[in-house]
């Protein structure tokens, strides 16, 4: 279900003319890091944010939509 949701969103973004997309994931969330990697996102940056006075490391993932299959949704 999650993969279908991401694929649908990516196709809609591509059809709307977007050339790339990015998202942030907590580095400690291994399931999310793995999931977005399987979807074709590549890590391209990181930062440390403070949430509730606790420093947390976030990873930024990016995907170029140029080569993403353009299938009508």
N, C-alpha and C positions, 0 to 999 in steps of 0.2 A: 504494500500500500504506500509506504513512504517513497519508494523508488518511482512509482507511477505519479505521485504528487510532484516530485522534483522534475521528472521528465516533462510533465504537462506545463509546469511553470516555465521551464527553460524554453520549450517550444513557443509558448506565448510571448515570452520576452524577445526571442529571436524574430518571430513574425511581426512584432511591434517595432523592430529596427534596432534593438540593442545589440551591441557587438561583444559585450562581456558582462559578467556578473561576479560579484564577490559576496562572501559571508564570513562571519566570525564564529569561532567555536572555542569553548574552553579547552585548553590543551589537555587537561585531566580527563576529558570526556572521550575516552578511547573509542567507544562505539560510534559517536558522531564523527570523529576524525576518520575512522575506517569507512563509515557509510558514505561520506562525501567524497572520499578518495575513490571508492568504487563507482561513484556517479561521474567521475571524470574531473573533479575539482583538484587543483594543485595548490599546495601551501606556498604562499609567496611573502609572508611577513608575520610578525608577531609583536605583541605589546603586553605590558603588564598594566592591568587596571586595578582599581581598589573598589571592592564591593563589601559593604558592611564592615569597613575598616580592615578587610582581609585582602592582601594582594593576590590576584589571580592572573595566570598567564593565559592569554588568548592567542589563537592562531587565525590568520586570515587566509582564506582559500579563494582562488579565482578560477574562472573558466572562461575561455574565449568561445563565443558562440559561432564564430565564422565557420567552423567545420562541424558544428552540431547539426544532425540531420533535420532539415526543414520539412517537417511533416505537419500538415494542417491539423489543428485541434478543434 
